[in-house]
Amino acid sequence: MNNQSTSWQPLAGGIIAALIILIAFNSFVIINPGEAGVLSILGKAQDGELLEGLHFRPPLVSNVDIYDITVQKFEVPAESSTKDLQDLKARFAINFRLDPIQIVEIRRKQGTLQNIVAKIIAPQTQESFKIAAARRTVEEAITKRSELKEDFDIALGSRLDKYGITVLDTSVVDLSFSPEFARAVEEKQIAEQKARRAVYIAREAEQQAQADVNRAKGRAEAQRLLAETLKAQGGELVLQKEAIEAWRQGGSQMPKVLVMGGESNGSVPFLFNLGEMQ
């Protein structure tokens, strides 16, 4: 009997030693760079965040929740109505990080990172987008995209800050509008193109009409100057020269005989070819 008791003593001592080592290892937790921890004893979060380094925790009755406090990125969809009651959809890429100083409150109120995204960031993104979209028409939201994003950033930053979430940057991944507005935009572009074409045709016609007026004025002025020349002394010589030029341009050869008008010195010369008469 004594021999059996003696044989169990080393085994019991080994078990006790193992338990002591296990408890010792579970009495400390290491928080790595870029992390923050929250100590919970019997399920209750304790005050004081656990930052980078080695920390003691009560064995067996405690637990440490570790949060990543580096930059996180999630894409969150949102949709809203614009000032002119058009449907507008967007998708935002949001870069944020958790404030390590408020990590205990985050643990108590929001829980895990997944809960933070689903219950805080997603709905606040939706509300912030509604605020930004309602300030402008759908056309302004598209043409002034940077202003829309600026309003969204201000609204989202102020809303998430009170939850211990710091927004570092946002970007609009996608921005789309309803099919009805797309058709309206296309019809507007077609109408504008037709209007520009009509203006071009009207201006072209106006320019052509002005050119015709200028040509008519030019001909009238030429005729006026010719009439004044003919009335002046030596005008008959001009008529004779014009008659000769017209006769040449008609393709005839130079006549062998030139007969001038008999009674009137200002009459147009009568030209004929004696060879043709023969």
Secondary structure by P-SEA (a helix, b strand, c coil): caaaaaaaaaaaaaaaaaaaaaaaaacbbbbcccbbbbbbcccccccccccccccccccccbbbbbbbccbbbbbbbbccccccbbbbbbccbbbbbccccaaaaaaaccccaaaaaaccaaaaaaaaaaaaaaaccaaaaaaaaaaaaaaaaaaaaaaacccccccccccccbbbbcaaaaaaaaaaaaaaaaaaaaaaaaaaaaaaaaaaaaaaaaaaaaaaaaaaaaaccaaaaaaaaaaaaaaaaaccccccccccccccccccbbbbbccccc
